Amino acid sequence: MNTETSTKPGTGGVTLHTIRWTPDAQPTARPTAEILLVHGYAEHSGRYEQVARRFCDAGFAVTSLDHRGHGQTTGVKRGTIDSFPALVDDLVAMVDGIGTDTPLFVYGHSMGGLATVRLAERDDSRFAGVIITGASLQAAASVPRPVLAAANLVGRFAPNLPTIQLDGDAISRVPEVRADYDADPLNFRGKVTTGTARQLSVAMDAAMDEAANITAPILIMHGSDDTLADPAGSVRFSSKVGSTDRTVSIWPGCFHELHNEPEADAVLATVIDWINGHR
């Protein structure tokens, strides 16, 4: 697998850190699919190297970025989502930079799944398919409702107040994954601010309201034991999308990061088979 990193101008003066993974056969052989990979909150694109490797082994090329407020992207304080629409604008710019001669799929996890949905709801005509895993489409049951309500109210006027810290133990049942997550200096391990919480909440509501805009084929996967993003949100969202080609898969016993669970091989094989069936 070949790896190339670069930077790209983002919305509002942000400098996006980008990464592209291509199969070893490149540049002599064209990839059979292009994947825009969209990471989740408080992490970065580099955590998906093993996912990209599986995709490259299947003949796909993968492009990703560190969101504003994440990883090696600069211009917004780490852990802060100043504007969810601007975050989606950054994804639009990434799509525009990918050639049109190969089928394009977008794969988003967690908050990246929410961003993927908002991107597709704007215009999904470029996508041969949309894939979301553990998508943040409904506030997790573990988040106290008073905290959520207060963040939504206060976040508009006092966006920098701390609320809660994400539970790193809830990302995976694999101890090594949890340890690596906590030790990674590019991850954000602080508390979610009221402003960020409000941006996410507003985006979740909009995602549900505009789900019918998505007409491209869509694969929705979620772990049944995910306490960071409620799997009920994925099920509810699936009933609202406009696409007639939709698949919903709830993985029994799995935590938040399906691609980092003991079932990861089967999860990624499912995604690869689905992509091959839609390219």
N, C-alpha and C positions, 0 to 999 in steps of 0.2 A: 504494500500500500504506500502511495506517495502522499506526502503532507506538505501543504503550502499555506503559510500565514501571511496576512496582509492587513491593511487598514482601509477604511472607507468612510467618507463623510456621512454622518447621520443627521437627523432632524435637530435643529436648534443648536448647532455648533458642537454636537457630540462627535467624537471620533470612534468609530466602531472597529473592534478587533474582529477580524474574520478568519476563517479557516476552511480549507478545501482539501478533501481526501479523494484520491482517484485510484482506480485499480492499477496494479503493476503493469498491465498491458498498455496503459496509456503512455504516450499520446498516439501510438500507432493504431490502437483500436478504440472505437467510439463506445462509451458506456451505453448500456441498454436502457438506463433510466437515470434521471437526475433527482436527487433528494435534497430538499431544503429542510434541514434539521433545526428545530426550535427548542432550546432548553428551557428549564423551569426557573422558578424564583430561587434566589440565594445560591445559585451554582453558576456554571459556565460551560461553554461548548467543549472544552477539553475533557470533561468527564464522560464524553460520548465516544471516545476513541475506539473502544471495543465494539460499540454499535456500528460505527463507521467501517470498521474492519470487516464485520460480517456483511455489510452492504457492499463493500468493495469486492469481497470474495464472490459475491453474487453477480458482479459485473456492473454495479451501480456506482455513480459518482455522488459525493456528498458535499454540500456547502452549508456552513453554519456561521454563527456570529455570537459574540457576547452581547447580551442586551445592554441598553443604557442602564447605568447603575450596577453593572455586573462584570465580574472577571477583569479582563484587561481593557475593556472599553473605558474611555475617559470622557469627562465633561459633566457627569452626574454623580453625586455622592454614592458610594457603594451601598447597596441594599435599598436604594430609593427608586421608586417609580414615580417620576415627576408628572408623567402624562402617558396613560396607556394608549391613547390614539397615536401619539408620537412613536411609541414602541412599535405599533403596527405599521406606521409609515416607514420605519427602518426596514421592516420585513418586505414592504412593497419595493423598496430600493434594491434589496437583495434579489427579489424575483426578477426585476428588470435587468439585473446583471447576469442572469442565467440564460443561455442560448435557447432558442425555440425549436431546434431540430431534433431534440430528444424528449420523450415524455417526462413531464415534471410532476413530482409528488411532494407534498409537504407533510412532515412528520413532527408533531409537537407533543411534548410531555409536560404535565402539570400546568403551571402558569403558561408554559409554552403551548400547551394544548388549547388554553383559552385564547392566547394570541393567534394561534393557527385558525381557530374558529372565527375570530373577528376579521382576520385577513380574508378568509374564504367568503365570509358574509359580505364583504365589500365587492368582491369579484372573484369567482372561482373558475373563470373560463380558461385560465392558463393551466389548471391542474388536471392531470389524468386521474388523480385521487387524493383524498385527504385522510390522514391517519392521526388519531389522537390517543394517548395513553395516560391514564391517571389525571385526566384533565380537570382543572380547577373551574368547574362550572356551577358549583354549589358549595357554599361555605361548609367546611368540615364540621361534623357533629361535635368534635372535640373543642371547637372554639365557643366559649361562653357567649350566649346571645346578648347579654348586656354589654360585653366588650365590643361585639360587632356593631351593635346599634350606636354605641358611644363613638366608635371610630368613624362611622359614616357621618355622624353629626359634627363631631369636632374636627374631622379631617379637612373640612372645607376652610375652616378659619385658623386652625392651628395644626398644620400638617406634619410637624416634626416631633410630636409627642410619641414616646415609645408605648407599645401595647404588649405584645407577647413575642416570645422567641419560638421558632419552629422546633419541633421535637426531632432531633437527628436520628434517634433510635427508631423512628417510625418509617424511615425511608426503605428499609430492607430487612429481611430476616437473616441476612448474611453478616456476621460480625465484622469481617474484613472491610466490607463496603461501608459500614457505619464508621469504623475507625478511620478509613481513608477520607471520608467526607469531613469528619471533625478536624482532621489534620491538614486539610487542603487550604492553603492561605488565600486562594482565589475565591473560596466560598464565603458567603456572608453569614456570620454566626451571631449577629446582634438581634435586637428586637425590631419587629415590623413597626413602622411609624403609622400614625393615624392617617397621614396623607396617602401612603402606599396602600393601606387597607381600604381606603375609600376608592382609590383608582381601581382596585381589583373588584370591589363590590359592584361598582357602576358597570364595569366591563362584563361581569357575570350576568347581570340583569339584561344588558343589551344583547348578549350572546343568545340568551333564551328567547328574547323578543324577536330577534331577526333570524332565527334558525332556519326558517323556510327559505331564506335566500340561498342556502347551500343546495345546489343541484348536482354537484359532482359526486362520484362514488365516494363513500366514506366508511372507514373502519374505525370503530370505537372500542377500546379495550380498557379494562379497569380491574384492579385487584379487589376482591370482596372485602378484605380486611384493611383497606386503606383508610387511615384516620387523618390524613392530611388533605385529601380531596374526596368529598363524599361520592361513592360510586352511584348513589341514587341520582346525582346530577347528570351523570353520563346516560343513564337509562331514560331520564326525563327528557334530556336534550335529543336523544335518538328518536323520540316520538314526535318531535317538532320539525326535524330537518325536512327540506323539500326533496331531497334525493330519494329515488325509488331503489337505488342500489346502496343499501346501508346494512352494515353488519355490526352487531353489538356482541361483545364477548367479555363476560365477567369471569375472572380467573380465581377459583376457590382458594382461600387461605393466603392469597398474595397481598403484600404490603404495597406501598406507593410506587416504587420504581420497578415496574415489571421487568425492565431490561437488566436489572441488578438483583433479581430474585433467583432462587435455585432453579426456577423454571425458565430462566432467561433464554436458553437455547431454543426451547419450544416457542416462546413468545416471538423471538426474532425470526424463526422459521415460518411462523404464521404470517408475519408482516411481509417477508420476502415472497412467499407464495401468493399473497394477495396482490402485491405489486406486479408480479409476473403475470397474474391473471387480468391485470387492468392496463398494461402498457401497450 
